[in-house]
Amino acid sequence: MPPISETGRMTGFSDGVFAIVITLLVIELQVPDHAPGELLHALIEQAPAYLAFLLSFGYVGVLWLNHRTLLRLVCGTTVGLNWINL
């Protein structure tokens, strides 16, 4: 039987990957060029980008919550499980 180790390192690695993914989502958001008094209109023009960010953030957040819940059920990890998690 392969050696079993704790899931703490795997959980930490996965949390880091999810954090990077969420950070990369923000890169597409831009500060709009606008004339004085036109900021609201410029933001409304970029509404699809902000909506896409919110939906993507929510989707990744649900994946992260499900992953954390699943890992709470795992008593230990093996090399095979680490590869599947990767």
Secondary structure, 3 states (H helix, E strand, C coil): CCCCECCHHHHHHHHHHHHHHHHHHHCCCCCCCCCCCCHHHHHHHCHHHHHHHHHHHHHHHHHHHHHHHHHHHCCCECHHHHHHHC
